[in-house]
Amino acid sequence: EKTGKVLGEFCRCYKEQFGVALFNSVRYEIEGTGGPQAQLLHRKVPLEDHVIYSGNIFQYIEENKKWRNRFCVVPHNYGLVLYENKLAYERELPPRVQVNSAGYKVLTSLEQYLELVNNSLPGVTPKSGHSSILKCPTDFPLILWHPYARHYYFCVMTGKEQERWRAVFQDCVRHCNNGIPEDSRVEAPAFTDAIRMYRQAKEQYGTWDMLCGNETQVLSNLVMEELLPELRSSIGPRLKGKAPERQRTWIQVSDAVYRMVYELAKAQYDAAVARCEQERPQLESTIRTDMDQIITSKEHLASKIRAFVLPKAEVCVRNHVQPYISSILEALMAPTSQGFAEVREVFFKEVTDMNMNVVNEGGLEKLVEYMEKLSHLAFHPVKMQSCYEKMDQLKLEGLQQRFDVSSTSVFKQRAQIHMRQQMDDAVHTFETLLHQELGKLQGKDDLCKSIQRILERVLKKFDYDSSTVRKKFFREALLQITIPFLLKKLAPTCKGELAKFQELIFEDFASFILVENTYEEVVLQSVMKDIMQAVKEAAVQRKHNLYRDSMVMHNSDPNLHLLGEGLAIDWSEEYSGQPEAEPAAERRRRAKQVVSVIQDDEGALPYGAEALLQPGSPEPREAEEAHPGAAPSPADAVKEIREALAQESLGEEEEEEERLPHSTAAAASPRADVPAEAKVPHVTPVPPGARSPSPACQRCSDSEAGGQGERSPPQPRGTTESGEGVQTEF
């Protein structure tokens, strides 16, 4: 009943905002908009036919309280896909688990996790010295925590592996959180405005941490935000058992409710979108016919609201906002600009190193090899980590409480996404210009000089675009911080009086003009001038290498954007020396990996064998029966893991040959809704002539960027292991 009420209210808000967003979209299309043109090229499909990462990792199976060694693949859509082992993946068997990581947090210590778990169910905390909800057999856990959905527990054997997997997981979370399509000019604005209006009607202003994932996930989070306190108060006291057991039960209850809410939210939201799309042709026809009258009516309404609201808003801005704008801007500028500077430095270093290696090691063949690696630098979680980490310094401190900013994570992730995009634009522009020059070059010296010259051109373009992107980000962030604060301050004196302005809207135009939206636009205008001025002054003073708005970079490459419209460059295909080009369909079947599988320099763990380990008793089963009460230390557990894996790896291939062909029949039916584009590309084989790794250690060197697969990659098809949970769609 509660869920239906929340979803019904939201769908009403969405229908209202859909008409406004459609009007704004058509008006934008007719009138157009100015603004500086980007100098760098933009790649349309940056990760087609690529795997981000793959490798072995231990996963804790809650149903039998044991740790299993899984083969994890991160495809181009950044979902986490877990297979029984690498052989199961290569044979295209269904995956065990699929995880959409939107809304999750990546934790690397049990202390962090236990603190969050204890806070999720107040009053239920294990006593000191008693067993906790989770025991990890190594010192390097990786935990995916969600406030509503089920949690996922992983561990690795070394700190180096933990850092790499952490970077990969965080990249998955960052990408999946940004799940609402930005290129949608109607549905996306209508959805986000409806969410904001719904929360403001409940007097919830400010940023919201759970605006994560696709529309259905965000809507599910909205429902759970209201539903969870009631569930906690009604179900919490009824939970039985010791504290860890009650915590586990509570997590399971929350996850079950979340999945039910997700299904209801998906059905109702899809129905609401379908109704709006059905009405769209008629609405759009009315907008195009009566555009001038709608604009005149809206301006008349805005003038009346402005006369009533603006004096109060200006006083509020002068007293409560204006004195702090420069402080907020400075707090935003420093870490963001350091992050973009690091992007520039990483790009410069990679190209310079490539240039030196090409000259020293030999010509075009080496260039092709290095360009294959460089072309997806922006999507290399480990190499980009130093850029992303700069945003961790963002702290608003006292300003955060003053302006009701619950967390800075919204701004951090947004800036990190901009960094990744700028890196990819720079790389794509560089490879496009270099590709154009290759036919004119003669010898290594020409190649070296050409690479250096192109690098300098791209860096100039990067500096210009970086300034434009950062200034836009600063303006948007300042508005996100100050507008909710102003709306909350003005609500007691203004919001109740807005109903009287409804009569100023003609009934025929009521679908395109809303009093609430016009009121917010007036409030925005009251502070926009101060925000624009603050960013402009920072640019005039050349703070953090920002350019003035009046500075226009004359396009020295008039045909560059025409080059960007061509087909994507496949370096290995074009310069491999093959007599005939491979058909496009066959080329799509191959998979390339952005990040090589980690090479454990310590040689501690022979990955590749399947482990079946229990956190409190990692002995073989016979020893477990003989000593049911024994609980070894973490150090002993690590030793036992290694011994068990070493023993099992000897007969792995024979066992897999016998077992795997029968596993498909025993698999449960798919339970996750995964679109066709969520295919998982194949993993890199060892190139001919290279020394083959042992069966127990299927990993390539950290210096390798991954090669090509042999056949069509399997498609993830939902959870197949009974009881391992249902995941939302990618």
Summary of the structure (lengths in Angstrom):
residues: 730
radius of gyration: 28.0
end to end distance: 28.1
largest distance: 85.5
contacts: 2297
relative contact order: 0.15
helix: 59%
strand: 6%
